[in-house]
Amino acid sequence: MAKILFAAVLFCLLTAVSFAGKIPEPEELGKVVLNNTSSRAGMAPVVFDHWLHRAKFTCRLCHVDIGFAMQRGETGITADFNMQGLYCGSCHDGKREIAEKTVFASCAEKASAEERKQCARCHSRGAEGQREYQFEKFTEDFPRLPGGHSLDWEKAEEEGIITLIDFLPGISFHRDPLKAQEDFTIDVTTWASDVIFSHSKHAVWNGCELCHPEIFPSAKKGTVQYSMFQIMRGEYCGACHLNVAFSIWICNKCHTKPVR
């Protein structure tokens, strides 16, 4: 037993060293640079921060109702689409009010000099200081995961530090919520402890339709078999827990059941 535990600890240490440089900083998690047409139009590329938007909206709202692809570069956002009220323009039209604040317009065909000053709020790569919200200031009161490095978004929502919007008039449609399955154990056949998976916690952010059927083809426990190697390739849990949600290398966030 001692040898098994030693091997497990050694594996964790080696893994941590090997992947330490690959774990994004909290501010960098989900940061996407959009440059489909910006440079050709003489604009700086757009920098999209997941941390700012996930503090206000559910993932389901953006990736299901509005229709952003889960893979970067696959949506094909343009200024024309935004001005038609699609993608970023679903909210950033200069008219929609969210949390008693009018959301600034993302694009305009004939922007005034004053309106063009707003462009750097999105087209901000290489234009430091143009963003309205700064990560350190915005998240200074957020709870942290053990170690104090990564943000605990789940706890921030539970404690009411952030309030998630999951419905946009004119974009979303009313639907009766499905009853979430109870938490269940995912058996692990290696030295690691079993995973306790909570549908209810994931449903707060994702609903059901964000994960099923595109990421997990079946919702029935045990039907889909997958491994950490697949997760590390960005499949299954890795679709979110590599570059957007908390890192898969925070092992004890998922592997919470005592080792058998």
C-alpha positions in Angstrom: 0.0 0.0 0.0 2.8 2.4 0.9 4.4 1.7 -2.5 1.2 2.5 -4.3 0.8 5.8 -2.4 4.4 6.8 -3.1 3.9 6.1 -6.8 0.7 8.1 -6.8 2.4 11.1 -5.1 5.4 10.8 -7.4 3.1 10.8 -10.4 1.3 13.9 -9.2 4.6 15.8 -8.6 6.0 14.8 -12.0 2.7 15.7 -13.7 2.5 19.1 -11.9 6.1 19.9 -13.0 5.5 18.8 -16.6 2.3 20.8 -17.0 3.0 23.8 -14.7 3.8 25.9 -17.7 0.7 24.9 -19.5 -1.8 25.9 -16.8 -3.1 29.4 -17.7 -3.2 32.2 -15.2 -6.7 32.9 -13.9 -6.9 36.1 -16.0 -5.8 34.1 -19.1 -8.4 31.3 -18.7 -10.6 31.5 -21.8 -9.0 34.6 -23.2 -9.6 34.5 -27.0 -8.0 36.8 -29.6 -10.4 37.4 -32.5 -8.8 38.6 -35.7 -11.0 37.4 -38.5 -11.1 40.8 -40.2 -9.8 43.3 -37.7 -6.2 43.7 -39.0 -7.4 43.9 -42.6 -9.7 46.7 -41.5 -6.9 48.6 -39.8 -8.2 47.7 -36.3 -6.4 46.0 -33.4 -7.6 42.4 -32.8 -10.4 41.9 -30.4 -9.5 40.4 -27.0 -12.4 38.5 -25.4 -12.2 37.8 -21.7 -14.3 34.9 -20.5 -13.7 35.9 -16.9 -15.6 39.1 -17.3 -18.6 37.6 -19.2 -18.8 34.5 -17.0 -19.2 36.8 -14.0 -22.4 38.1 -15.6 -23.9 35.4 -17.8 -24.2 31.6 -17.9 -22.2 29.7 -20.4 -25.4 28.2 -21.8 -26.8 31.7 -22.7 -23.8 32.5 -24.9 -23.1 29.1 -26.4 -26.7 27.9 -26.9 -29.1 30.8 -27.2 -26.7 33.3 -28.9 -24.8 30.6 -30.7 -21.1 31.1 -30.1 -19.1 28.0 -31.1 -17.3 26.1 -28.3 -14.1 26.1 -30.4 -12.2 29.3 -30.9 -12.2 30.6 -34.4 -15.2 28.6 -35.5 -17.9 31.3 -35.1 -16.7 33.7 -37.8 -17.8 36.9 -36.1 -17.8 40.1 -38.2 -18.8 43.7 -37.6 -21.7 43.1 -40.1 -23.0 40.2 -38.0 -22.7 42.3 -34.8 -24.6 45.2 -36.4 -27.4 42.8 -37.4 -27.8 41.9 -33.7 -26.0 38.6 -33.9 -23.2 37.2 -31.7 -21.7 40.1 -29.8 -24.4 42.4 -31.1 -27.0 40.4 -29.2 -26.1 42.4 -26.2 -23.7 45.1 -27.5 -26.2 47.1 -29.5 -26.3 50.3 -27.5 -29.9 49.7 -26.5 -30.0 46.6 -24.3 -30.0 47.2 -20.5 -28.4 44.7 -18.3 -28.1 45.2 -14.5 -29.6 48.7 -15.0 -26.8 49.7 -17.3 -27.0 50.2 -21.1 -24.5 48.0 -22.9 -22.3 49.9 -25.3 -22.7 49.2 -29.1 -20.0 46.9 -30.4 -19.9 48.2 -34.0 -21.3 51.0 -36.1 -21.1 51.5 -39.9 -20.6 55.3 -39.5 -19.2 55.8 -36.1 -18.6 59.3 -34.8 -15.2 60.2 -33.3 -16.6 59.8 -29.8 -18.1 56.4 -30.7 -14.8 55.2 -32.1 -13.3 55.7 -28.7 -15.4 52.7 -27.6 -13.8 50.5 -30.2 -10.7 50.0 -28.0 -12.8 48.4 -25.3 -12.9 45.3 -27.5 -10.2 45.9 -30.1 -7.8 46.1 -27.3 -4.8 44.0 -28.2 -1.8 46.2 -27.9 -3.9 49.0 -26.6 -3.3 48.7 -22.8 -5.4 50.8 -20.5 -8.4 50.9 -22.8 -10.4 48.2 -20.9 -13.0 49.4 -18.4 -12.6 46.4 -16.2 -9.3 45.2 -14.8 -9.0 41.6 -13.6 -7.3 42.2 -10.3 -9.7 44.9 -9.2 -12.8 43.1 -10.5 -12.0 39.8 -8.7 -10.4 41.0 -5.5 -13.3 39.8 -3.4 -13.8 36.5 -5.2 -13.1 33.3 -3.2 -10.1 31.2 -4.2 -9.5 27.5 -4.6 -7.0 25.9 -2.3 -3.6 27.4 -2.8 -5.1 30.9 -3.5 -4.2 30.9 -7.2 -7.4 30.1 -9.1 -10.8 31.6 -8.6 -13.6 29.5 -7.1 -16.4 30.5 -9.5 -18.8 28.0 -8.1 -18.5 29.4 -4.6 -18.7 33.0 -5.9 -22.1 32.1 -7.4 -23.2 30.2 -4.4 -22.4 33.2 -2.1 -24.1 35.7 -4.3 -20.9 37.6 -5.2 -22.0 37.1 -8.8 -25.5 36.8 -10.2 -25.8 34.9 -13.5 -28.2 36.0 -16.3 -29.6 33.0 -18.2 -32.3 34.7 -20.3 -32.2 37.6 -22.8 -35.5 39.0 -24.1 -35.6 38.7 -27.9 -32.9 36.0 -27.9 -33.8 33.3 -25.4 -37.1 31.4 -25.1 -38.9 30.3 -22.0 -38.5 26.7 -21.1 -39.3 24.6 -18.1 -36.1 23.5 -16.2 -35.4 19.8 -16.2 -34.9 18.1 -12.9 -31.2 17.5 -12.4 -29.9 14.1 -11.6 -28.5 13.5 -8.2 -24.8 13.6 -7.7 -23.1 10.3 -8.6 -19.8 8.6 -8.5 -17.6 8.1 -11.5 -15.5 5.0 -10.8 -11.8 5.4 -11.5 -9.8 2.2 -12.3 -6.4 3.7 -11.6 -4.7 4.7 -8.4 -6.7 8.0 -8.2 -9.8 8.5 -6.1 -13.2 8.3 -7.7 -14.9 11.4 -9.1 -18.1 12.8 -7.6 -20.0 14.5 -10.4 -22.7 17.0 -9.7 -25.3 17.7 -12.4 -26.9 20.4 -10.4 -23.7 22.5 -10.1 -23.0 22.2 -13.8 -26.6 22.9 -14.7 -26.3 26.3 -13.0 -23.8 27.4 -15.7 -24.4 25.1 -18.6 -28.0 23.9 -18.5 -28.3 20.5 -20.0 -28.1 21.3 -23.7 -24.5 22.7 -23.6 -23.1 19.4 -22.6 -25.6 17.0 -24.2 -25.4 15.7 -26.8 -22.4 17.5 -28.4 -19.9 16.9 -25.6 -21.4 13.9 -23.9 -23.5 12.0 -26.4 -25.5 10.2 -23.7 -26.9 11.5 -20.4 -27.1 8.0 -18.9 -24.4 7.2 -16.4 -21.9 4.7 -17.6 -22.8 4.8 -21.3 -19.9 7.0 -22.3 -16.4 5.7 -21.5 -13.5 8.1 -21.5 -10.1 8.6 -20.0 -7.8 11.3 -18.8 -5.9 11.1 -22.1 -9.0 12.1 -24.0 -9.8 14.8 -21.5 -6.3 16.2 -21.9 -6.9 16.4 -25.7 -9.9 18.6 -25.0 -12.6 16.0 -25.2 -15.4 15.4 -22.7 -14.6 17.3 -19.4 -11.6 18.8 -21.2 -13.8 20.8 -23.5 -14.1 23.3 -20.6 -11.6 22.2 -18.0 -8.5 22.9 -20.0 -8.8 26.5 -21.0 -11.9 28.0 -19.5 -13.2 26.4 -16.3 -10.8 25.5 -13.5 -7.8 23.5 -14.7 -8.0 19.7 -14.8 -4.6 19.7 -12.9 -6.4 20.8 -9.8 -7.0 17.1 -9.2 -8.8 17.2 -5.9 -11.6 19.4 -7.2 -13.0 16.4 -9.1 -11.4 13.4 -7.4 -13.0 13.9 -4.1 -14.1 10.5 -3.0 -11.5 8.7 -0.7 -9.3 6.1 -2.4 -10.7 2.6 -2.1 
